[in-house]
């Protein structure tokens, strides 16, 4: 396996890996199988199997594999009922796609700074925002690659989708 050569360097010249790839022999075999079967695009049996397995694992009726994280965020916001003029909280340390997806639905991104220890949305700053700001329709606390979002950020009780998204 080739060494990962991406990432950035901090002030001391040390490499900080943002999201090193984690490709095992299983992924390699599945990739080669897709090439050998000529099911490269747009879909195929691997995508169908992935959607089915995800739906089963999540206890959902359906799951959809999309072409990008941006498309997934856009669809998630639409399904959550986020509408033009709504406010959606996200962390400052994220990719442009996060804010772009919010803007795609006409909503306003509200940026909350990240915790230095995890690089994730700071739940204390989120609580301050929710206590003082107008209504927030949704929270999208992105996890930095290879880290997990502090669940306090998603369990504040005030940061949920509108109560009746099914009727929209």
RAURRA-V841862 format. One record per pair of residues at least 4 apart in sequence whose ideal C-beta (glycine too) atoms are under 6 Angstrom apart, sorted by the first residue. I is the first residue (numbers start at 1). J is the second residue. If there is no record, write none. Layout:
BEGIN
[[I;J] [I;J]]
END
This chain:
BEGIN
[[4;20] [7;15] [7;16] [7;17] [7;18] [8;16] [9;13] [9;15] [10;14] [10;16] [18;145] [19;145] [23;27] [34;39] [34;46] [39;44] [43;47] [47;65] [50;65] [51;63] [51;65] [54;63] [55;60] [55;62] [55;63] [66;71] [66;72] [67;71] [69;97] [70;97] [70;101] [73;101] [74;101] [74;104] [77;82] [77;101] [77;105] [80;138] [80;161] [81;161] [81;162] [81;165] [81;168] [82;86] [82;105] [82;107] [82;137] [82;138] [84;106] [86;107] [86;137] [87;108] [87;110] [87;136] [87;137] [88;102] [88;107] [88;109] [88;138] [88;140] [89;110] [89;112] [89;136] [89;139] [90;94] [90;98] [90;109] [90;140] [91;112] [91;114] [91;121] [91;142] [92;111] [92;113] [92;114] [93;114] [93;119] [94;98] [94;142] [96;100] [98;142] [99;109] [102;107] [102;109] [112;121] [112;125] [112;126] [112;129] [113;122] [113;125] [114;119] [114;120] [115;120] [115;122] [118;147] [119;144] [120;143] [120;144] [120;149] [121;141] [121;153] [123;150] [123;152] [123;153] [126;153] [127;156] [129;133] [130;156] [130;158] [136;159] [138;161] [139;159] [141;149] [141;153] [141;154] [143;147] [143;148] [143;149] [149;153] [151;155] [161;165]]
END
